[in-house]
Amino acid sequence: MIALTNFGEQDPVVEFVNELKKTSDKDNWSLAGKLSPKMRIFAPVIVRGEEDKGVRLWGFGKNIYKELLALAEDEDIGDYTDVTNGFDLIVEQTPGNPYPQTSVRIKPKMSELSSDNTQVESWLKEQPSPLESYTKYDYDFIKKQLATWLDPESAQEEESSSVQSAAPSPTPPKNNFTTEKAAPAKNSTVSQFDQMFGDTTNDLPF
């Protein structure tokens, strides 16, 4: 889920994180670390053998970002992104726990982006925007997801109650957003959420 702060807007998760950091409680600081927005870098790339798909976005985290910066600082390599005298990158992914491990390395031989100058100019002009490639959820929707993540048991009880009071349906209503379920939060953390936002989660749209 993309943070609303990317658009210069208020984000309920960021606000909650800031409140948690105002305390001296270690659990609050640990939770704040889990909820804080994580840096994600996006680079426009052409995948060899799939040039017909045009420019695509390659998303990666801080570690790959540092590796790419280290390559850029290597005087023996120079500007590997140069469309004429640059180098191809080989991206390798291996199984990891809990997430796969990704590494990058430079091909030793220079390679132009394409021998077709018109195609190169088109690729340079027509590049996707990362902010337009992800769904932007509104403030209330994100706040609802945060409340559910903090206290999934209460959210399930509320959903069950709503389904029972509604007309019979072959399948229960589904949320169009899925998130990894966390262990039940401590009452103190849930209480902090209620104190900050007020007990209005029942009125928010699913």
C-alpha positions as CSV (number, residue, x, y, z in Angstrom):
1,M,0.0,0.0,0.0
2,I,1.5,3.3,-1.1
3,A,1.8,6.0,1.6
4,L,-0.2,9.1,1.0
5,T,2.8,11.2,2.1
6,N,4.1,10.5,-1.5
7,F,1.4,12.8,-2.6
8,G,2.0,15.4,0.1
9,E,-1.2,14.3,1.9
10,Q,-1.9,13.2,5.5
11,D,-1.5,9.4,6.1
12,P,-3.1,7.7,9.1
13,V,-0.4,5.1,9.4
14,V,2.4,7.8,9.4
15,E,0.4,9.8,12.0
16,F,0.0,6.7,14.2
17,V,3.7,5.9,13.9
18,N,4.6,9.5,15.0
19,E,2.4,9.1,18.0
20,L,4.0,5.8,19.0
21,K,7.4,7.4,18.8
22,K,6.4,10.0,21.3
23,T,6.3,7.3,24.0
24,S,9.2,5.6,25.7
25,D,7.6,2.1,25.4
26,K,9.9,-0.4,23.6
27,D,6.9,-2.3,22.1
28,N,5.5,1.0,20.7
29,W,8.9,1.8,19.0
30,S,9.1,-1.8,17.7
31,L,5.6,-1.4,16.2
32,A,6.5,2.0,14.8
33,G,9.4,0.4,13.0
34,K,7.1,-2.2,11.4
35,L,4.6,0.4,10.3
36,S,6.9,3.1,9.0
37,P,6.9,3.5,5.2
38,K,9.7,1.5,3.6
39,M,11.9,3.0,0.9
40,R,11.2,1.5,-2.5
41,I,13.2,2.6,-5.6
42,F,11.9,2.3,-9.2
43,A,14.0,2.3,-12.3
44,P,12.8,2.2,-15.9
45,V,14.3,-0.8,-17.7
46,I,14.3,-2.8,-20.9
47,V,14.3,-6.5,-20.4
48,R,16.5,-8.3,-23.0
49,G,14.4,-10.7,-25.1
50,E,11.2,-8.8,-24.2
51,E,11.9,-5.5,-25.9
52,D,8.4,-5.6,-27.4
53,K,6.9,-5.0,-24.0
54,G,8.6,-1.6,-23.9
55,V,9.8,0.3,-20.8
56,R,8.9,-1.4,-17.6
57,L,9.4,-0.5,-13.9
58,W,11.9,-2.5,-11.8
59,G,11.2,-2.0,-8.1
60,F,13.8,-2.8,-5.5
61,G,14.7,-2.0,-1.9
62,K,17.6,-0.3,-0.1
63,N,20.2,-3.1,-0.5
64,I,19.9,-3.2,-4.3
65,Y,19.9,0.6,-4.4
66,K,23.3,0.6,-2.5
67,E,24.7,-2.0,-4.9
68,L,23.8,0.1,-7.9
69,L,25.3,3.2,-6.3
70,A,28.5,1.2,-5.7
71,L,28.7,0.2,-9.3
72,A,28.1,3.8,-10.4
73,E,31.1,4.9,-8.3
74,D,33.4,2.3,-9.8
75,E,35.7,4.1,-12.2
76,D,36.3,1.0,-14.2
77,I,32.6,0.8,-15.0
78,G,31.6,4.4,-15.4
79,D,28.0,5.2,-16.4
80,Y,26.4,1.8,-17.0
81,T,23.1,3.5,-17.8
82,D,24.5,5.1,-21.0
83,V,22.3,4.1,-23.9
84,T,25.3,3.8,-26.2
85,N,28.3,2.8,-24.1
86,G,26.5,1.3,-21.1
87,F,26.3,-2.2,-19.7
88,D,23.6,-4.7,-19.2
89,L,22.7,-5.7,-15.7
90,I,22.0,-9.3,-14.7
91,V,19.5,-9.7,-11.9
92,E,19.6,-12.9,-9.9
93,Q,17.1,-14.1,-7.3
94,T,17.6,-17.0,-4.9
95,P,15.2,-18.4,-2.3
96,G,15.5,-16.8,1.1
97,N,13.8,-16.8,4.5
98,P,11.3,-15.2,4.6
99,Y,11.9,-13.3,1.3
100,P,14.0,-14.1,-1.8
101,Q,17.4,-12.7,-2.0
102,T,18.2,-10.5,-5.0
103,S,21.6,-9.5,-6.4
104,V,22.9,-7.6,-9.4
105,R,26.0,-7.8,-11.5
106,I,27.4,-6.0,-14.5
107,K,27.9,-7.8,-17.8
108,P,31.6,-7.3,-18.7
109,K,30.9,-6.2,-22.3
110,M,29.5,-2.9,-23.3
111,S,26.1,-3.0,-25.0
112,E,24.0,-0.3,-26.6
113,L,20.4,-0.1,-25.6
114,S,19.3,-0.6,-29.2
115,S,20.7,-0.1,-32.7
116,D,17.4,1.6,-33.6
117,N,17.8,5.2,-32.6
118,T,14.1,5.9,-33.1
119,Q,13.3,3.1,-30.7
120,V,15.7,4.4,-28.1
121,E,14.2,7.9,-28.3
122,S,10.7,6.4,-27.9
123,W,11.8,4.4,-24.8
124,L,13.4,7.5,-23.3
125,K,10.3,9.6,-23.7
126,E,7.6,7.0,-22.9
127,Q,8.3,5.8,-19.3
128,P,5.7,4.7,-16.7
129,S,5.3,6.7,-13.5
130,P,5.7,4.7,-10.3
131,L,3.0,6.8,-8.6
132,E,0.5,6.0,-11.4
133,S,1.3,2.3,-11.3
134,Y,-0.1,1.7,-7.8
135,T,-3.6,2.2,-6.4
136,K,-3.9,5.2,-4.3
137,Y,-6.3,4.5,-1.4
138,D,-8.0,7.3,0.5
139,Y,-7.3,8.3,4.1
140,D,-10.4,6.5,5.6
141,F,-9.8,3.3,3.8
142,I,-6.2,3.1,5.0
143,K,-7.3,4.0,8.6
144,K,-9.7,1.0,8.4
145,Q,-7.0,-1.3,7.3
146,L,-4.7,-0.1,10.1
147,A,-7.4,-0.8,12.7
148,T,-8.0,-4.3,11.3
149,W,-4.2,-5.0,11.3
150,L,-3.9,-3.9,14.9
151,D,-6.8,-5.8,16.2
152,P,-7.9,-8.5,13.7
153,E,-10.1,-10.4,16.1
154,S,-12.4,-7.3,16.7
155,A,-12.5,-6.7,13.0
156,Q,-13.6,-10.3,12.3
157,E,-16.3,-10.0,15.0
158,E,-17.6,-6.7,13.5
159,E,-17.6,-8.3,10.0
160,S,-19.4,-11.4,11.3
161,S,-22.0,-9.2,13.0
162,S,-22.6,-7.2,9.8
163,V,-23.1,-10.3,7.8
164,Q,-25.6,-11.8,10.2
165,S,-27.6,-8.6,10.3
166,A,-27.7,-8.3,6.5
167,A,-29.8,-10.3,4.1
168,P,-28.7,-13.9,3.5
169,S,-25.9,-14.1,0.9
170,P,-24.2,-17.1,-0.7
171,T,-20.8,-15.7,0.1
172,P,-19.7,-13.1,2.7
173,P,-18.7,-9.6,1.4
174,K,-15.0,-9.4,0.6
175,N,-12.7,-6.5,1.1
176,N,-10.8,-5.5,-2.1
177,F,-7.6,-5.2,-0.1
178,T,-5.7,-8.1,1.5
179,T,-3.0,-7.8,4.0
180,E,-0.9,-10.1,6.1
181,K,-2.6,-10.8,9.4
182,A,-0.5,-9.9,12.5
183,A,-0.8,-11.4,15.9
184,P,-3.5,-9.8,18.1
185,A,-2.2,-6.4,19.2
186,K,-1.8,-5.5,22.9
187,N,-4.8,-3.7,24.4
188,S,-2.6,-0.7,25.1
189,T,-1.7,-0.3,21.4
190,V,-5.3,-0.6,20.2
191,S,-6.4,1.8,22.9
192,Q,-3.8,4.3,21.6
193,F,-5.3,3.9,18.1
194,D,-8.8,4.6,19.5
195,Q,-7.6,7.6,21.4
196,M,-5.9,9.1,18.5
197,F,-8.6,8.6,15.8
198,G,-11.7,8.2,18.0
199,D,-14.0,5.2,17.9
200,T,-15.2,5.8,14.3
201,T,-13.9,2.6,12.6
202,N,-17.4,1.1,12.4
203,D,-18.6,4.0,10.3
204,L,-15.8,3.6,7.7
205,P,-16.5,1.9,4.3
206,F,-15.3,-1.6,3.7
